[in-house]
Amino acid sequence: MSKILVVDDEADLETLIKQKFRKQIRGGEYEFYFAENGRIALEELTREPEIDIVLSDINMPEMDGLTLLSKLHELSPLVKSVIVSAYGDMENIRTAMNRGAFDFITKPINFEDLTLTMEKTLKHAKHLKETLQAIKENNILKMYVDENVLNFMGNKEFETTIMENETIEATVVFIDICGFTAISENSPADTVVKMINTYFDEMVKEIMAQQGYIDKFIGDAIMAVFRGDYHLDRAIDASLAVCSKINSLPPIDDQAQFRPKVSIGIKSGEMISGNIGSASLRRLDYTVIGDTVNTAARLQDAAKENEIIISEACYQQVKESFKCEKVGDISLKNKAKPMTIYKVVE
């Protein structure tokens, strides 16, 4: 549902809006909020931080629309605004745009034009929020998350998002390129970098195709995380696709004639998601930690070439969807009892 705040001192506008958009309101597509001036609008935005766009008049008592635009950027930088005013002269339009307005509509309102403008503005606002979420999940800022970056990316709202620490249910996948260490020791640096970047790029495509995100690159390995519905199933689908894709790649370097293989460990369960690192160094990684993550890494260590290793608990969840073979019991670091493991065949 899209949330829209209408700011106007004309009393009959609220009734008109509700009449014109009654189908969208009844269908749960739009939810409207109303304020008669900029001051009340700011109070409403504080109470309802999920508001997507603001439709505002210019000439209003207590706080006019242009002043509201200046305050809006400070309070809710992700909220997009559209000026709806009878003052359609170029000076007002330029002032509104310079203060961050996304668009401008003149009165009397053409509701067909207003509808199209709202849809366009809502689409832009949604895209912006999705982009910020992608930044968080794909760790684009993980190397340099400090106060200056957070302020630049959107004040308290973005800071709350990127700095949120939580316990989540997810699946972690470790994918290692087998035998690559020997190649890196005996091939030119340019060749090594070209090869590993090519392999990583192919793996990332398959991971992202299953809505996974890359937590980090660790030497010649990838740590990926899958959240949401069927996260374990999607992690296994991605892993199978990675194996198939990597096995089909031709040698990149004629001299090395290296044909890559991967070994994969997968563990699903509870883990902590948050910013881990050094505040004094100003280097924080938005990552996941916990026993589930550690176990996934240990399972990858136990995997051989072209093997996808999972725990018995994971096997019980997916045995009806994937063909698996029992490998046996293995001892893992910091585990008192051996763990029964399975390999996914198809």
Helices and strands as residue ranges (DSSP letters): E 2-7, H 11-20, H 22-26, E 30-35, H 38-47, E 53-56, H 65-75, E 80-85, H 90-98, E 103-106, H 111-137, H 147-152, H 155-162, E 166-177, H 180-186, H 189-209, E 213-218, E 221-226, H 231-247, E 262-278, E 283-289, H 291-302, E 308-311, H 312-318, E 324-330, E 339-344
